[in-house]
Amino acid sequence: MALTVVKTTALSGTITNAQLAGSIDLTAKVTGTLPTGNGGTGSTATTFVNMTSNVTGTLPAANGGTGATTFSPGKIAQVKQGDSGTEAIISSTTWADCSDDLTITCSATSSKVLVMFTSASMMTANEQQADIRLMRDTSAIGTPQEYINWSVAGGQNVNYPSVYYLDSPSSTSSLTYKAQGRLRTGSGSWYVNYDDASGDQTSYMILMEVLA
């Protein structure tokens, strides 16, 4: 009858994969600390953080945060766009409409309205000067913008003057916006939405409600 010798002292040296009869159950057979050199953390205990309930305060910008405890971004509630291809001829120093009306109704009195207007234009005189302004209902808003035509006299050099303004109407009623123009001198004519050989040029107005 053969005798089996059982080694009772601690083993030393390296155990190779070939010497293992199977795999090691890491969840039940491994205790202690897994060194960082072997992919561990060097800690005997791991504590997980519940990000939804256990994190408060400010996450620094260096750690991927904004450095702020609150964040209230502006929001675009609605966008309206209108266009006009009907030619308007401005020939005096009196303000006259040079765009179609465009209406918007804000959802809150704290909202602002971003008004943007651009149009294809042509003047009959070189270096002729004109003004563009925006209107809310019957009130002028913002500061009139100067428009200067630098084309050769008698030519048909089409320009694209634009004007933008962030309005604070403080209203939830229907608001009507439009653009007006005038000459700075009484000579010549300013053609807005200029009708060239290929047809009318189009002007655009865009209204955006910006929530507080």
Secondary structure, 3 states (H helix, E strand, C coil): CCCCCCCCCCCCCCCCHHHCCCCCCHHHHCCCCCCHHHCCCCCCCCCCCCCCCCCCCCCCHHHCCCCCCCCCCCEEEEEEEEEECCCEEECCCCCEECCCCEEEECCCCCCEEEEEEECCEEECCCCCEEEEEEEECCEEEEEEEEEECCCCCCCCCCECCEEEEEECCCCCCEEEEEEEEEECCCCCCEEECCEECCEECCEEEEEEEEEC
